[in-house]
Amino acid sequence: MAKRHYYKELRLQQFRALLEIQRRRTFTGAAEALGLSRTSVWQQIRSLEEEIGAELVVVRGQQPQLTDEGQMLVELAAPLLDGFDGIKPAFLDRVGRLHRRLIVATTTSLLNHELREPMAAYRRLHPEVTMNLVDRPSTAALELLRNGEADLAVIGRIEPLAAEPLMKGRKLASYPFVLACPKRHPLEKKLARSVSAALAAAIAYPLVLPSVGTNARQRIDRALSDAGLAGQLQLALDSNSASLLLTYVEQGLGVALTSISPELAAQYSKRVTLIDLSSTLGEEEIVLIERSRRFPLPHVQQFVDTVTQYLKPKSQ
């Protein structure tokens, strides 16, 4: 029998093709990430399926989807691929030849407030690190991390994080949802009697809300829909910045539904009325998510430690 010969890089590429389809959810996206043609990606998958002896990817409506076996294989292969890809930067870092760069994806509000002090502290301690801060809504920031386009994501989360083999997260803080209205607004007296009627009462006024696509807005839209109030919404402003929302509430543009940090609440409590709606809308967790690396880079871990040091005590 003729001996079979494998080219290791080709086999790694097959696993990478499967992983990128899982990440990008299209053949075009996977091909762009790998620097290959769509046809080559498809051939890599079919070759891997032949080798494994199982169907790994099916196409439904022109969109590739991993089968149960494909998902299982990704969970097994992803940490190994990430570890293999991390060998070179880890080696270069240890011999002092790595250009240290840190890409952090986070939100407008966190950049404006919670992250300002830890960012400044980190830059003072590590001036040799090139920092790239990417301003995105939480969902988009997480997608950048998932696709390997960011090292870390600091974001707000409403729903628990899905288990993913290459990511791990830690909770930094938890912020309640509030209704914010101008001082001496009619809602003050009405909600003093019954907070449970807050959504029905607020919907009568123009609303100032977090932007569409943010986790906070998804929670608010779902609550309005569940209460049968979604069709009555009068949107005056939406923004990724909680401080901007509160500023326009203060100016009388409308009333806001949003999550808010203790620091921002203290800053605006004398200027607007803040009514805790956590019993109705819950809370938004602020989480730091990182790639789970077999060979962690010290400058990335040092940023995680700095942010945790500054923010963790504030949640306790």
C-alpha positions in Angstrom: 0.0 0.0 0.0 1.3 3.4 -0.9 2.2 5.6 2.0 0.0 8.7 2.4 1.9 12.0 2.7 0.3 15.0 4.3 1.4 18.6 4.1 0.9 20.0 7.6 0.3 23.6 6.6 -2.4 22.4 4.2 -4.2 20.5 7.0 -4.0 23.5 9.3 -5.5 25.5 6.5 -8.4 23.1 6.3 -9.2 23.6 10.0 -8.8 27.3 9.6 -11.3 27.3 6.7 -13.8 25.5 9.0 -13.1 28.0 11.8 -13.5 31.0 9.6 -16.8 29.8 8.2 -18.0 29.5 11.8 -16.8 33.0 12.5 -17.8 34.8 9.3 -20.9 32.8 8.4 -20.2 33.2 4.7 -17.8 31.7 2.2 -16.9 35.2 1.0 -16.0 36.3 4.5 -14.0 33.2 5.2 -12.2 33.5 1.8 -11.2 37.1 2.6 -10.0 36.3 6.0 -7.8 33.5 4.7 -6.6 35.2 1.5 -8.2 32.5 -0.7 -10.9 32.2 -3.3 -14.4 31.0 -2.4 -13.7 27.9 -4.4 -10.5 27.1 -2.5 -12.3 27.5 0.8 -15.0 25.1 -0.4 -12.3 22.6 -1.5 -10.6 22.8 1.9 -13.9 22.0 3.6 -14.6 19.0 1.3 -11.1 17.7 1.8 -11.5 17.9 5.5 -14.9 16.2 5.4 -13.3 13.4 3.4 -10.5 13.0 5.9 -12.8 13.2 9.0 -15.5 11.0 7.4 -18.4 13.3 8.4 -20.4 16.2 6.9 -19.2 19.4 8.5 -20.9 22.2 6.5 -24.2 22.4 4.8 -25.5 25.3 2.7 -29.0 26.6 3.4 -30.2 29.5 1.3 -26.7 30.2 0.1 -25.5 30.5 3.7 -23.0 27.9 5.0 -23.9 26.4 8.4 -21.9 24.0 10.5 -23.4 20.7 11.3 -23.3 19.3 14.8 -20.2 17.4 13.9 -18.7 20.6 12.3 -19.4 22.6 15.5 -17.8 19.8 17.6 -14.7 19.8 15.4 -14.4 23.6 15.7 -14.5 23.4 19.5 -11.7 20.8 19.4 -9.6 22.5 16.8 -10.0 26.2 17.7 -7.8 26.2 20.8 -5.1 24.2 19.0 -5.0 26.6 16.1 -5.0 29.6 18.3 -2.1 28.1 20.3 -0.2 27.3 17.1 -0.7 30.9 15.8 0.4 32.3 19.1 3.8 30.6 19.1 5.5 33.2 16.9 4.3 36.4 18.7 5.1 34.7 22.1 8.6 33.9 20.9 9.2 37.4 19.5 8.0 38.9 22.7 10.3 36.8 24.8 13.4 37.7 22.7 12.4 41.4 22.7 11.6 41.7 19.0 7.8 42.0 19.1 6.2 45.3 18.3 3.7 45.4 21.2 0.3 46.5 20.0 -3.1 46.4 21.8 -6.5 46.7 20.1 -9.4 47.3 22.4 -13.0 47.4 21.1 -15.4 49.2 23.4 -18.3 51.6 23.5 -18.6 55.4 23.3 -19.9 55.6 26.8 -17.2 53.4 28.4 -14.5 55.4 26.5 -15.9 58.7 27.8 -16.2 57.5 31.4 -15.2 54.2 33.0 -12.1 53.6 30.8 -10.5 57.0 30.9 -8.5 56.5 34.1 -7.4 52.9 33.5 -6.4 53.8 29.9 -4.3 56.8 31.2 -2.7 54.6 33.9 -1.8 51.9 31.4 -0.3 54.4 29.0 1.9 55.8 31.7 3.1 52.3 32.7 3.6 51.0 29.2 4.5 53.8 26.8 6.1 51.2 24.5 2.7 49.7 23.6 0.9 51.0 20.6 -2.8 51.3 21.5 -5.7 51.2 19.1 -9.1 52.0 20.7 -12.1 51.0 18.5 -15.4 52.6 19.2 -18.3 50.2 18.5 -21.6 49.2 20.0 -21.3 46.2 22.3 -22.5 43.6 19.7 -20.1 45.0 17.0 -17.2 45.1 19.5 -17.7 41.5 20.4 -17.8 40.5 16.7 -14.4 42.2 16.2 -13.0 40.1 19.1 -14.6 37.0 17.7 -13.0 37.6 14.3 -9.6 38.2 15.7 -9.6 41.9 14.8 -9.3 43.0 18.5 -7.4 41.7 21.5 -10.0 42.6 24.1 -13.5 43.9 24.3 -15.0 45.9 27.1 -18.7 46.0 26.6 -22.2 45.9 28.2 -24.1 42.7 28.2 -27.7 41.9 29.1 -27.8 38.2 28.2 -25.2 35.7 29.4 -22.2 35.1 27.1 -22.4 32.0 24.9 -19.7 29.5 25.6 -17.0 29.9 22.9 -13.7 28.0 22.9 -11.5 31.0 22.2 -13.0 33.6 24.6 -13.3 34.1 28.3 -14.9 37.0 30.2 -15.1 38.6 33.6 -17.7 40.9 35.1 -16.4 44.4 36.0 -19.6 46.1 37.1 -23.4 46.0 37.0 -25.5 49.0 36.1 -29.3 49.4 36.7 -31.7 50.6 34.1 -33.3 53.9 35.0 -35.9 56.3 33.8 -34.5 59.8 33.6 -36.8 62.9 33.3 -36.3 66.6 33.8 -36.7 68.0 37.3 -40.4 68.8 38.2 -41.6 66.6 35.4 -45.1 65.1 35.7 -43.6 61.6 35.8 -42.0 62.4 39.2 -45.2 62.3 41.1 -46.8 59.5 39.1 -43.8 57.2 39.5 -43.4 58.0 43.2 -46.7 56.1 43.6 -46.0 53.1 41.4 -42.7 52.3 39.6 -44.4 49.3 38.0 -46.3 51.6 35.7 -43.1 53.3 34.5 -43.1 52.0 30.9 -46.8 52.8 30.2 -46.3 56.3 31.8 -43.0 57.0 29.9 -44.4 56.1 26.5 -46.7 59.1 26.6 -43.6 61.4 26.2 -40.8 61.6 23.5 -38.2 59.0 24.4 -34.4 59.4 24.5 -32.9 55.9 24.1 -29.7 54.0 23.5 -29.0 53.4 19.8 -30.6 50.5 17.9 -28.4 47.4 18.0 -27.0 48.0 21.5 -27.7 45.5 24.2 -29.5 48.2 26.3 -31.8 49.1 23.4 -32.6 45.4 22.7 -33.7 45.0 26.3 -35.9 48.2 26.2 -37.5 47.3 22.9 -38.3 43.8 24.1 -39.9 45.2 27.3 -42.0 47.7 25.3 -43.0 44.9 22.9 -44.0 42.6 25.7 -46.1 45.3 27.3 -47.8 46.0 23.9 -46.3 49.5 23.8 -43.8 49.3 20.9 -46.2 50.9 18.4 -46.6 54.0 20.6 -43.0 54.9 20.8 -42.1 58.6 20.0 -38.3 58.6 19.5 -36.7 62.0 20.1 -33.0 60.9 20.1 -30.9 57.7 20.2 -27.2 57.7 21.0 -24.5 55.3 22.1 -23.5 57.9 24.8 -25.4 57.7 28.1 -24.1 61.2 29.1 -25.5 62.6 25.9 -28.9 61.0 26.6 -29.0 62.6 30.0 -27.8 66.0 28.7 -30.8 66.1 26.3 -33.2 65.0 29.0 -31.9 67.9 31.1 -32.7 70.2 28.2 -36.3 68.9 28.0 -36.1 67.0 24.8 -37.8 63.9 26.3 -37.4 61.2 29.0 -34.7 58.5 28.8 -34.7 54.8 29.4 -31.1 53.6 29.8 -28.6 51.8 32.0 -26.4 54.1 34.0 -23.2 53.8 36.1 -23.0 55.1 39.7 -20.5 57.8 38.6 -22.8 59.1 35.9 -25.8 58.9 38.3 -23.9 61.0 40.8 -23.0 63.5 38.1 -26.5 64.0 36.9 -28.7 63.3 40.0 -29.0 67.0 40.9 -29.8 68.0 37.3 -32.4 65.3 36.3 -34.6 62.9 38.2 -33.4 59.3 38.1 -35.9 56.5 38.8 -34.5 53.0 39.3 -36.2 50.5 36.9 -34.1 47.5 37.7 -37.1 45.7 39.0 -38.7 46.1 35.5 -35.8 46.2 33.1 -33.0 44.6 35.1 -29.3 45.5 34.9 -26.6 45.7 32.3 -23.3 44.0 33.2 -20.0 45.6 32.1 -17.7 42.7 31.1 -14.1 42.4 29.8 -13.8 39.7 27.3 -10.4 38.4 26.0 -9.1 35.8 23.7 -8.2 32.7 25.7 -4.6 32.3 24.6 -2.3 29.3 25.2 0.6 31.7 25.1 -0.8 35.0 26.6 1.1 38.2 25.8 2.2 40.1 29.0 1.2 43.5 27.7 -2.3 42.3 27.0 -2.6 40.7 30.5 -1.3 43.9 32.1 -4.1 45.9 30.5 -6.7 43.4 31.8 -5.2 43.7 35.3 -5.2 47.5 35.1 -8.8 47.8 34.0 -9.9 45.2 36.6 -8.0 47.1 39.3 -9.8 50.4 38.5 -13.3 49.0 37.9 -13.8 45.9 40.0 -14.1 47.6 43.4 -16.8 49.9 42.1 -19.1 46.9 41.5 -18.8 45.6 45.0 
